[in-house]
Amino acid sequence: MKLLKIISDLLPIPSYTVILICFFFPFITIKCGSTELASITGFDYVSGTDMKEKMKDNEMVKGMQKKMGKDLFETEAENPDSVDESGNPIKAKDSMLPEETQQEKQSRITMMIMMGTPFLMAIIGLIISFVKIRRKALFHIIISVIGFLVMLAFGIIIKNSDELNSISSMAEGVGSGMISIGLGGAYYFATILFLLIIMYFGLEKYLKNFYKKEQETREESLEDFLTKE
């Protein structure tokens, strides 16, 4: 049991620390073929970063814009220097990555709140690791369950994000299937660490209860034996 106590005191500190570090590495990678267009860290989601804005300065994106002869980020607007046969101003063509819509903005805010939750859980878990409180293992389980479930939900819904779908639409103009969006290794590592904490403290709680019941059974058996004597 002493070994369990030592592990219980040491395991959460590096685990929560690594989880927080993972948030500063790519959770999402956007690629064109084998070339990375952009990477979005967990902290980008926490801080509400606009992925389209982040992609603007990417050299690959600039090259695509030059090759296609259009600005992927321009908005639809009337061009006063161009008119049609009727003399009406011609509107610019729809951009592949138009300005952020209200729905996309709401989706980004939702993701910000969503990813802020496991980030906050890791901070709270790290603080609790240094504080002497009763039922610390139970707190670690609750914190890690919340963090793990939110991370899992993020992984499930991320490819249905309106913002990511609009980025994927770039493939329509440069070749079907060229743009791919995938979850990064940091996301998987952070999720696994939350799960590891849940499994360890769950197992520890089970072993402690099992040991306690064994002790109670032995004491009852010894008491019955002495009573009979």
C-alpha positions as CSV (number, residue, x, y, z in Angstrom):
1,M,0.0,0.0,0.0
2,K,2.9,2.3,0.6
3,L,3.9,1.9,-3.1
4,L,0.4,3.0,-4.1
5,K,0.7,6.0,-1.9
6,I,4.0,7.0,-3.5
7,I,2.6,6.6,-7.0
8,S,-0.5,8.5,-6.1
9,D,1.5,11.4,-5.0
10,L,3.9,11.4,-8.0
11,L,1.7,10.3,-11.0
12,P,-0.7,13.3,-11.3
13,I,2.0,16.0,-11.3
14,P,3.9,14.9,-14.4
15,S,0.6,13.7,-16.1
16,Y,-1.2,17.0,-15.7
17,T,1.9,19.0,-16.6
18,V,2.4,17.0,-19.8
19,I,-1.3,17.5,-20.7
20,L,-0.9,21.3,-20.3
21,I,2.2,21.1,-22.5
22,C,0.3,19.1,-25.1
23,F,-2.1,22.1,-25.5
24,F,0.7,24.1,-27.0
25,F,1.3,21.5,-29.7
26,P,-0.9,20.7,-32.8
27,F,-4.3,19.2,-32.0
28,I,-5.3,19.7,-35.6
29,T,-3.2,19.5,-38.8
30,I,-4.4,20.7,-42.2
31,K,-2.5,19.3,-45.1
32,C,-2.5,19.6,-48.9
33,G,-1.2,16.3,-50.0
34,S,1.9,15.7,-47.8
35,T,2.5,19.4,-47.2
36,E,1.2,21.0,-44.0
37,L,-0.9,24.1,-44.6
38,A,-1.5,24.9,-41.0
39,S,-1.5,23.4,-37.5
40,I,-3.9,24.4,-34.8
41,T,-2.8,23.8,-31.2
42,G,-5.1,23.1,-28.3
43,F,-4.3,26.5,-26.9
44,D,-5.4,28.1,-30.2
45,Y,-8.9,26.7,-29.5
46,V,-8.7,27.8,-25.8
47,S,-7.8,31.4,-26.9
48,G,-10.4,31.4,-29.8
49,T,-8.0,31.7,-32.7
50,D,-9.5,32.0,-36.1
51,M,-8.0,29.2,-38.2
52,K,-8.5,31.1,-41.5
53,E,-6.5,34.0,-40.1
54,K,-3.8,31.6,-39.1
55,M,-3.6,30.1,-42.6
56,K,-3.2,33.5,-44.4
57,D,0.6,33.8,-43.9
58,N,1.3,30.1,-44.8
59,E,3.7,29.9,-47.7
60,M,1.9,27.0,-49.3
61,V,-1.4,28.9,-49.2
62,K,0.3,31.9,-50.8
63,G,1.6,29.7,-53.5
64,M,-1.8,28.2,-54.2
65,Q,-3.3,31.8,-54.4
66,K,-0.6,32.8,-56.9
67,K,-1.1,29.6,-59.0
68,M,-4.9,30.0,-59.0
69,G,-4.8,33.8,-59.5
70,K,-7.2,34.6,-56.7
71,D,-7.2,35.6,-53.1
72,L,-8.6,32.6,-51.1
73,F,-9.6,35.0,-48.3
74,E,-11.3,37.8,-50.2
75,T,-14.9,38.6,-49.7
76,E,-17.6,39.0,-52.3
77,A,-17.8,42.7,-53.3
78,E,-18.8,44.8,-56.2
79,N,-15.9,45.9,-58.5
80,P,-16.6,49.4,-59.8
81,D,-14.1,49.1,-62.6
82,S,-15.8,46.0,-64.1
83,V,-19.3,46.1,-65.6
84,D,-21.4,43.6,-67.4
85,E,-23.1,44.1,-70.8
86,S,-26.0,46.0,-69.0
87,G,-23.6,48.4,-67.3
88,N,-24.0,46.8,-63.9
89,P,-21.0,46.4,-61.6
90,I,-19.7,42.8,-61.6
91,K,-19.3,41.2,-58.2
92,A,-16.2,39.4,-57.4
93,K,-16.4,35.6,-57.4
94,D,-17.0,33.8,-54.2
95,S,-13.8,33.3,-52.3
96,M,-12.8,29.7,-51.2
97,L,-12.4,31.0,-47.7
98,P,-14.9,33.8,-47.2
99,E,-15.1,35.9,-44.1
100,E,-16.2,34.2,-40.9
101,T,-20.0,33.8,-40.8
102,Q,-22.0,34.2,-37.6
103,Q,-22.5,30.5,-37.4
104,E,-18.8,29.8,-37.7
105,K,-18.1,32.5,-35.1
106,Q,-20.5,30.7,-32.7
107,S,-18.9,27.4,-33.5
108,R,-15.5,28.9,-32.7
109,I,-16.7,30.2,-29.4
110,T,-18.3,26.9,-28.5
111,M,-14.9,25.2,-29.3
112,M,-13.2,27.8,-27.1
113,I,-15.4,27.0,-24.1
114,M,-15.2,23.3,-24.9
115,M,-11.4,23.0,-25.1
116,G,-11.0,25.5,-22.2
117,T,-12.7,22.8,-20.0
118,P,-10.0,20.1,-20.1
119,F,-7.3,22.8,-20.0
120,L,-8.8,24.1,-16.8
121,M,-9.2,20.6,-15.4
122,A,-5.5,19.9,-15.9
123,I,-4.6,23.1,-14.1
124,I,-7.0,22.3,-11.2
125,G,-5.7,18.7,-11.1
126,L,-2.1,20.0,-10.9
127,I,-3.0,22.3,-8.0
128,I,-4.8,19.6,-6.1
129,S,-1.7,17.4,-6.5
130,F,0.2,19.8,-4.2
131,V,-2.6,20.2,-1.7
132,K,-3.3,17.9,1.2
133,I,-7.0,17.1,1.1
134,R,-9.2,14.2,1.9
135,R,-10.4,11.9,-0.9
136,K,-7.8,13.3,-3.3
137,A,-8.1,10.2,-5.5
138,L,-11.8,10.9,-6.0
139,F,-11.1,14.5,-7.1
140,H,-8.5,13.2,-9.6
141,I,-11.0,10.7,-11.0
142,I,-13.7,13.4,-11.4
143,I,-11.4,15.9,-13.0
144,S,-9.9,13.4,-15.4
145,V,-13.3,12.0,-16.4
146,I,-14.5,15.5,-17.3
147,G,-11.3,16.1,-19.2
148,F,-11.3,12.8,-21.0
149,L,-15.0,13.0,-22.0
150,V,-14.6,16.5,-23.4
151,M,-11.5,15.6,-25.3
152,L,-13.3,12.5,-26.7
153,A,-16.3,14.7,-27.7
154,F,-13.9,17.1,-29.4
155,G,-12.3,14.4,-31.4
156,I,-15.7,13.1,-32.5
157,I,-17.2,16.4,-33.6
158,I,-14.1,18.2,-34.9
159,K,-14.5,17.2,-38.5
160,N,-18.1,18.4,-38.5
161,S,-17.0,21.9,-37.6
162,D,-18.3,24.6,-40.0
163,E,-15.0,26.3,-39.9
164,L,-13.1,23.2,-40.9
165,N,-15.6,22.3,-43.6
166,S,-15.1,25.7,-45.1
167,I,-11.4,25.1,-45.2
168,S,-11.9,21.7,-46.7
169,S,-13.8,23.4,-49.5
170,M,-10.5,24.7,-50.9
171,A,-10.0,21.2,-52.4
172,E,-12.8,21.9,-54.9
173,G,-10.6,24.4,-56.7
174,V,-7.2,22.7,-56.5
175,G,-8.1,19.0,-56.9
176,S,-10.5,16.8,-55.0
177,G,-9.1,15.2,-51.9
178,M,-6.0,17.3,-51.7
179,I,-7.0,19.0,-48.5
180,S,-7.0,16.7,-45.5
181,I,-7.7,17.5,-41.8
182,G,-6.5,15.2,-39.0
183,L,-6.1,15.1,-35.3
184,G,-2.6,15.6,-34.1
185,G,-0.5,13.5,-31.8
186,A,-0.6,16.0,-29.0
187,Y,-4.4,15.6,-28.9
188,Y,-4.2,11.8,-28.6
189,F,-1.4,12.0,-26.0
190,A,-3.4,14.4,-23.8
191,T,-6.5,12.3,-24.1
192,I,-4.6,9.1,-23.2
193,L,-3.1,10.7,-20.1
194,F,-6.5,11.7,-18.8
195,L,-7.6,8.1,-19.3
196,L,-4.4,6.8,-17.6
197,I,-5.2,8.9,-14.5
198,I,-8.8,7.6,-14.4
199,M,-7.6,4.0,-14.7
200,Y,-4.9,4.3,-12.1
201,F,-7.0,6.0,-9.4
202,G,-10.0,3.8,-10.2
203,L,-7.8,0.8,-9.7
204,E,-6.3,2.2,-6.6
205,K,-9.7,2.9,-5.1
206,Y,-10.8,-0.7,-5.9
207,L,-7.6,-2.2,-4.3
208,K,-8.1,-0.1,-1.2
209,N,-11.7,-1.2,-0.8
210,F,-10.7,-4.8,-1.5
211,Y,-7.9,-4.6,1.1
212,K,-10.3,-3.0,3.6
213,K,-12.9,-5.7,3.2
214,E,-10.2,-8.4,3.5
215,Q,-9.1,-6.9,6.7
216,E,-12.6,-6.7,8.1
217,T,-13.2,-10.3,7.1
218,R,-10.0,-11.5,8.8
219,E,-10.9,-9.5,12.0
220,E,-14.4,-11.0,12.1
221,S,-13.0,-14.5,11.6
222,L,-10.5,-14.0,14.4
223,E,-13.2,-12.6,16.7
224,D,-15.4,-15.6,16.0
225,F,-12.6,-18.0,16.6
226,L,-11.7,-16.3,19.9
227,T,-15.3,-16.2,21.0
228,K,-15.7,-20.0,20.4
229,E,-12.6,-20.6,22.4
